[in-house]
Amino acid sequence: MEYVIGVDLGTSGTKTVLFSADGQPVASKTIEYPLYQPQNGWAEQEPLDWWNAAYKSMKEVIVKSGINPHDIKGIGISGQMHGLVMLDKAGNVLRRSIIWCDQRTAAECEEITAKVGASRLIELTANPALTGFTASKILWVRNHEPEVYAKCAHILLPKDYVRYMLTGEFATEVSDASGMQLLDVPNRCWSDEVLSKLGIDKSLLAKVYESPDVTGKVSKQAAELCGVPEGTPVVGGAGDNAAAAVGTGTVQDGIAFTTLGTSGVVFAHTDKLSIDPKGRVHTFCCAVPGAWHVMGVTQAAGLSLKWFRDNFCDAEMVTAKGMGKDPYYLMDKQAEAIPIGAERLLYLPYLMGERTPHLDPDCRGAFIGLSAMHTRQHMLRAVMEGVVYSQRDSVEVLRGMGVKINDMLACGGGGTSPLWRQMLADVYGCPVKTVVSKEGPALGVAILAAVGTGIYSSVQEACKQVIKTNPAQNPIVENSKEYEKFYKMYTELYPALKESYGKLAHL
């Protein structure tokens, strides 16, 4: 039997899963590592922690499974995006990686915008300058740690550092490279114009591949550590969201997924390049060669419900513990008893500012229409509906860009709620499904490895064979009509409050 390995390098830990060629998980192992925050708003990790977790987890899944290692045909790596790894000429790490959630680079974002031009930057990289992206981190090191920058010979992303340790190759692929703000996203190559204007030497960057391409082979030294035979192919892999797209079968026009995790994501595949000139959504190259994905982000999706649970649902948490149930299960049952619209109570989920569609760090959460008749259960229902309306905002931006959405998959912790999925179906006006597999990004990059090593002819063909979905929840026409009235009201609230949010932020 043939096998492939998917390595998912996350922020809290690395999960490695061994799959059979038809996508069935055989063995998995997760190894955690620390996050360092030397100052408020900073976030760093040690690249060697990622490598140690990767090779140890690979070795463990092989031992646990009992398979013949020579039956492993390929390895794919998924990773947290945007992190900066700097190596010297000998391939040694020069400093801890500044990772995706670090917020120290506001001044560098202004520098990038000034040097490239706001509209030109979006034309080339498909996104405005953001503190999370890698380019601003590179400039920060150059501005604040010139002695480190002077020694830098190689710049890699987190998963690509693990690839280097596995193969000795300096390589990346288009989906992860799209989040560096140095890639010409329309043309899927490094942007000479951006690099020139920012004064970054192109030789520092890795060679760019498509996601299923073989980028190198496991070295003798790495093989001794990880237990995978020397010479095993390692494919490009993908950034975490692009990998999750493959792992859910979101690989052709008309298919999208909504993630209801701490933040919320609406992610759609598109064969035709589409860029929002206002920069409200991200456009990246996707893991399907020659195609892209467009992604809208809600900052506080599941976080809104967690905030409500932690502050107002002590009784549910106690009862759920006694019943052996998840508190969210009881909260769902309570919200179900409240009618659509929570009897004219609306919630704005801007607990952490907002990304799509407002691009406003100053806006904050709000209950609108609260009256003496409303109960805690009404507020709970309003929170769930408000999060869905915020996701609909992303859907509307994508539809306005010409991105088709006919089928929607629900992912993340919130996607396990039948009530929330039905709300999504009713508010979006399209069927909402879940995938049978829960392996997400690890499965996605394992599929890419299967394609790159010839087990399947294309990403689409592999997903057709591997990805299975549960029955869809279809929109209920009467519900959709009722939600539409409240969604229209929801869209009028942010413009009415925008000026007040700005004033409040500066009190």
Buried (B, 14 or more C-beta within 10 A) or exposed (E): EBBBBBBBBBBEBBBBBBBBBEBEBBBBBBBEBEBEEEEEEBBBBBBBBBBBBBBBBBBBBBEEBEBEBEBBBBBBBBBBBBBBBBBEEEEEBBBBBBBBBBEBBBBBBEBBBEBBEBEBBBBBBBBBBBBBBBBBBBBBBBEEBEEBBEBBBBBBBBBBBBBBBBBBBBBBBBBBBBBBBBBBBBEBEBBEBBBEBBEBEEEBBBEBBBBBBBBBBBBEEBBEBBBBBEEBBBBBBBBBBBBBBBBBBBBBBBBBBBBBBBBBBBBBBBBEBBBBEEBBBBBBBBBBBEBBBBBBBBBBBBBBBBBBBEEBBEEBBEEBEEEEEBBBEBBBEBBEEBEBBBBBBBBBBBBBBBBBBBBBBBBBBBBBBBEEEBEEBBBBBBBBBBBBBBBBBBBBBBEEBEBBBEBBBBBBBBBBBEBBBBBBBBBBBBBBBBBEBEBBBBBBBBBBBBBBBEBBEEBBEBBEBBBEBEEBBEBEEEBBEBBBEBBEBBBEBBEEBBEEBEEEEEE
